[in-house]
């Protein structure tokens, strides 16, 4: 649990977070436009700036009280910066040693050095000097180094922003699996909605140096004015797991509650690949969802999911209607329709309808 | 001593090198904390303190020397204080005087390059060391000094070379005592005054060669120490 109220002035920028409180377990994404104060808030939370004022508690441990702050060295945090910030002129191994040599005895448990370097994919780089690694490799070393610090909290400040798209995709998958497997509470900064949808358990929204709201990912994606929505319009994120890959090359994405829904998706995996029970998230654009009052025969769309209408709201930006649906396992899905469709189908809350999903993208794969 | 049939007095050369070496070491020890404090300072007092450090650059060496003679005279407060803690030697007109004068006169040549390299430190690397639990002294010696090594190199070589080439302060504070405070620059002056051009030539030539070698060494090492951004 993080709880507090922090102020920090950096140059012309002033952070005044306001009172906040949120669970630390899982991934907390700090989201906002550039200049909204995400990085400043993270620096204030980390204690890296002496100018930080206010109060901060991590669990029942006091990290900041007025001018007095627990030094960064005693907070047990692992930090990944935008640039890898490795020690120049040294090998990967000695960069990692810098972290391991300073871990106090009472924190020296957890996955071994070998396991972490293997997991992060840098075993073959250990003897190389860090200066001629690629951007992606360098950021991998930085992630390994942060993990080897044996942190109680992992802080990541836009760790992918300096990378090309291929390295971005690879590293996002790595970060996601590492956080999930090692169960380290993580604070993650990004301004990319896709990274939020993929990683977040909760989102701290920021604007003009203040925290505007703290919401779960489900809450953040079920309001029409969510800052996560871009020009693509509203987006739903469904949690589930992967089923089998069928002989015709389609893969099943099923609800954790068996029988609640099953999407058939295109995949490049070879048929028969055992991906059973592999946890995944599915990203569905509201404009790719159509509604029908009854199941439709004689249509090419495979994914027809039964759902109940919870409410209908007008999207102030597009004048289209956002129909909020609840699937039978309780997850939310949004369909974006025209005013005329809503009227001609006589759609109203509590009705049961069928959501026809044209396309959807797996986020974790 | 004779070289190529020319007379060469080694004493001033040895004295000069000794004073320059001691001055450089002393200045690295006291100049580094000053450079760090100044580089971290955000208050208005910094402008005044930076000006104070740079003062020897613009002040005539004779002015500095004059004040030093007054401040360090055997009956002054500083000498009395030192006597109280156990040092009862003289502070002027001996080697001690030369070193004190040189340390003050060369201060900006140590502090300024080191301060500049402290200000150019990649802060994320230093911050990363903090998150890896490195205490201040730990990260100072393991991260900051290696990253600022060019500043230290330039600072110490400039200090050494500048002390070797000093004239005014040395003459004022040290006097011109043969074998004790007569440095190379003063020896050359003396030789010229008494029309001993052969001796003056010899010492001057050594100084020219020495200076060129020092500068070449700095430029070569500087190139080698160039830090690649990681």
Contacts between the chains, C-beta under 8 A, distances in Angstrom:
chain1	res1	chain2	res2	distance
A	46	B	131	7.1
A	48	B	127	5.2
A	48	B	130	6.6
A	48	B	131	7.6
A	72	B	130	4.6
A	72	B	131	5.9
A	73	B	130	6.2
A	73	B	133	4.5
A	73	B	134	6.9
A	73	B	135	6.0
A	74	B	133	7.7
A	77	B	131	5.6
A	78	B	131	6.6
A	79	B	127	7.1
A	79	B	128	6.5
A	79	B	131	4.1
A	81	B	124	4.6
A	81	B	127	7.3
A	81	B	128	6.6
A	82	B	124	7.7
A	83	B	124	5.9
A	84	B	230	6.9
A	85	B	122	7.1
A	85	B	124	3.9
A	85	B	125	4.7
A	85	B	127	7.2
A	85	B	128	4.3
A	86	B	125	7.4
A	86	B	128	7.9
A	86	B	230	4.9
A	87	B	125	6.6
A	87	B	143	6.6
A	87	B	146	7.7
A	87	B	230	7.5
A	88	B	125	7.8
A	88	B	147	7.5
A	88	B	227	5.5
A	88	B	228	5.7
A	88	B	229	7.1
A	88	B	230	4.2
A	89	B	146	7.5
A	89	B	227	7.2
A	89	B	228	7.4
A	98	B	129	7.3
A	98	B	132	6.0
A	98	B	134	7.7
A	98	B	142	7.4
A	99	B	132	4.6
A	102	B	132	5.5
A	102	B	133	4.3
A	102	B	134	6.1
A	102	B	138	7.7
A	103	B	133	7.3
A	104	B	133	7.4
A	130	B	230	5.1
A	131	B	228	4.6
A	131	B	230	5.3
A	138	B	230	6.9
A	142	B	128	7.9
A	145	B	128	7.8
A	145	B	132	7.3
A	146	B	131	7.6
A	149	B	131	6.7
A	149	B	132	5.5
A	149	B	133	7.2
A	155	B	131	8.0
